């Protein structure tokens, strides 16, 4: 399939972002605006969490997979602890495979 990366793209308008996301089957995103747009578009989502905890967000949706690296700092963008570095790629692959079956 096609992969589109919108990470830190300053030149993408909200309208264009939504149009591109509408074409995607699965959205992979942290808890950001992208997550909320994907929910609004009724997309399958893989949401990953570092310093925030998924317990605070909707986790019962059958079309959402949560990946949590169990970071214990709970402080977003903590410069002394890189909560975003400890993800296992196999978890993302399994989540993609699971969502493709739905």
N, C-alpha and C positions, 0 to 999 in steps of 0.2 A: 503494500500500500504506500501511499504518499505520506510523507512527514513534513509538517510545517512548523518551524520554530519561530515563536514570537517573543523569545526571551529578550527583555530589555530593548525592544524595538521602539524607539521614540517617534519614528515617522509613520507609525500605523495608527490610523484614526479608529475610534470605537466602532464606527460603521464598518470599516474594512475588516477589523478584527472579528466582528460578529459574522460578516459574510464568509470569511475564511473558516471560522469555527463551525458554521452551519454545514460546510462541506465535509467535515471530519466525522469519522465513525466513533472515535474514542479521543477524549481530551485528557492529557496528562498534565497536571498542574498542582502547585502547592495551594494553600488556602489564600487565594488572591482574587482579584477581579475576574480573572479567567475562569476560576471555579464557579463563581456566581453566574457568569454569563452562560457557561456550559449547562448549569442547572436550569437556567431560564430557557435554553434551547432544547431541553430534554435529551441531552447527550449522555452517553456512557462516559464515566469519569474515573480516572485513577488519580486520587489525590494523595499527595505525600506531605508528611508533617515532620518538621524538625523541632523547633522550640515551642510550637503550639501543639496542643493536644487534640486529637480527633474527638474525644468525649464531648467537647464543646460544640461539635457540629453534627449534622445529620449523618448517621452511619448506618441506618437501617435500609436505605435505598438499595434494591437489588442490582441497580445499574451503576453503583458507585463502589469502587474498591479503595480501601484506605491502606496506605503504607506508612507506618510510623517507625522511625529509627530509635524510638525510646530515649531520646535525648533528655537528660535530667536537668538541664539548666533553666528551661522554661522562660528564657528571656530572649525574645526575638533579636536577632543580629548581634548576639553576644560576641564580642571580639576575642574573648579568652577561650571560647569553646566553639568549634565549628560544627554546629548541629546538622548542617547540610551534607557533611562529608561521609556519613556512615550508612548510606543506603546500599542494599544488596540488589544488583541488577536482576538476579533470578526472581525476586519478588515482583518486579515490574513485568517481566516476561510472563510469569504465571498469571498475573492480573489481566494482561492483554489477552492471553489465551482464554481465560474464564469469560471475559466480556464478549469475545467473539462468538461464544457459544449461545449467547442470549439473543 
